[in-house]
Amino acid sequence: MKPSERQPGRRSVLGLALILLLAGCSGLRSQVSQQWTQAWQAQRSYHDGLVRYEAKDYRGAIPYFARALAHDPAFDDAETHLAWSYYYVGDYPQATRHFRQALARQPRWEGLHTGLGWSRYRVGRYHLALEAFQAALGLDPRYRDAAVGRAYALFQLRRYAEALPELARLTREGAYFYFPAPNSDVEEVRSRYAWCLYYTGAYRQAREEFAKGLQAHPKREGLHNGLGWTYLKLGDRAKARESFERALRLEPDYADARAGLAEANR
């Protein structure tokens, strides 16, 4: 075959290659453009959700964070805020699901372990909650909210001797907690500390801690009730009666205080 006869074929091949190259570039540009659009939409939805979240409109924030994740399934901040939004509206199973999904991508994020722990705690799954809090503390031993969670879970599991040192430390430091722990202010932590002392037989120390709590919050019926039971253990029935009566004035249907009063009146 002569060179002149091969030339047209060569031009056809080159032309086809050029067409394919341009088509490929066009497809790449389209793909990049689509990815950029998705990322932009994810960020916009996340921002709109964050505005509602920071205004404590957690229910209103949920669809925006969910939309952000629909655009970008690996958007960890959106997943985390979605989990917390579900937590704050009381949908703990959904909160648990999203905390776990975020942890699958970010296993060393201690806040996710702590969020998972509180979500499990809220539905009474104390053993699993304890595992999550311990995982958080393994990553950051100074994480106070995880420490509160661990102590609370141990308390609910009636492992009072194990909870005691942690609650003693937290009470001594007097720190307030920013996590949405149930009743996690200092005096509630002190109350659990006092009950741990009570259940481990340290009644005089328990009396002191219940009394300290009442100095700060004199209208907490649980503290009066605890003080009453402590006085009973110490053999002071008159003061026990006074404490139970104060608890019942604050909460007339308080069954434990009523039982304590009946015991003190024997």
ZIBELTA-V908482 format. One record per run of one state. SS is the DSSP state (2 for helix, 1 for strand, 0 for the rest). FROM is the first residue (numbers start at 1). TO is the last residue. Records with the same first field share a line. If there is no record, write none. Layout:
SS = FROM-TO / FROM-TO
//
This chain:
0 = 1-2 / 55-57 / 72-75 / 89-91 / 106-109 / 123-125 / 140-143 / 157-159 / 174-185 / 200-202 / 217-220 / 234-236 / 251-254 / 265-266
2 = 3-54 / 58-71 / 76-88 / 92-105 / 110-122 / 126-139 / 144-156 / 160-173 / 186-199 / 203-216 / 221-233 / 237-250 / 255-264
//
